[in-house]
Amino acid sequence: MTAALLLWQAEGEFSDQTLVRTTETVRRFANRLAVTKVRRAEDITAADCVAFIDAVTKHGTPPELTTRHARRVAVRMLFRTWRDIGYAVGDPTLDLDLPPRTGRAARPLTGPEVTLCRAATRLGQAGGTSLQRAVCWALAEATAITSEISAIRVCDIDNPADPRWVELPGTRRTDPRVGELSDWGAVMVKRQLELLSAGGASATTLLTYRGKGTPGQATAQASISNAIAAVLDSAGLADQSDVRPGSVRNWAGRRLFDQGMPLERVARRMGARTLDTCAEDIALDWR
């Protein structure tokens, strides 16, 4: 357990708040395992995970669905980290189905879910393909829509040496705007820019899309959607009916609102043309 927590602190995939909450959750999981005399990671079963996910709260009441989802994500992240470290463990949580958190078409992801997905971008094909998948995710975290991601060029990044902002071209339904990269996203984009520069890329080279379709159009958009969907699938989130590629962008907008940004400014940052559209995207019942 300690090795996993130290790796979480060092990797930079967690926000401070998510790291604190996830650490607290897995420590409670560890305490429960100790009480039931489960000593090794390899001995943890699906039944142990279910017992923790469905355990009553400290007030003696059944856990809410959001709590059960949060517990499952934290435990899933723990098993993934153990595998990265080299423990011979599977993931008992993969077959633990939960009802959707909401009835929305594309709810915002939670902080722990985003962290789990950042780790999942490293799965599957290694090398440039893995990095391109991570860059797609990073741009979605900056509120970019999949069609926009396919059209973003090297020159749309503010500072190749220290990227923080990206010019987003807009779509038929969203306005052009500037998106802010997360700390993790900035690292991924910087790596991509360095790789492209070493290969002789120009300012107009596309940042991540490498297909034959027209950037911003249907074929290119589908390619980016598939890349983000593959990350969601690797993270074990694709089976949730309220999770879609747009859930990443919606998380970004919701995070801005939760940090105190007024809805009007959040709408501008997301390129939304009405407050109602923005509120729906970030799962805000504001009326």
Secondary structure as UniProt FT lines:
FT   HELIX           2..11
FT   HELIX           16..35
FT   TURN            36..37
FT   HELIX           41..43
FT   HELIX           46..53
FT   TURN            58..59
FT   HELIX           65..85
FT   HELIX           92..95
FT   HELIX           111..120
FT   TURN            121..122
FT   HELIX           128..141
FT   TURN            142..143
FT   HELIX           146..149
FT   TURN            150..151
FT   HELIX           154..156
FT   TURN            160..161
FT   STRAND          165..168
FT   STRAND          177..180
FT   HELIX           183..198
FT   TURN            199..200
FT   TURN            203..204
FT   TURN            215..216
FT   HELIX           218..234
FT   TURN            235..236
FT   TURN            238..239
FT   TURN            241..242
FT   HELIX           246..258
FT   TURN            259..260
FT   HELIX           263..270
FT   HELIX           275..281
FT   TURN            282..283
//
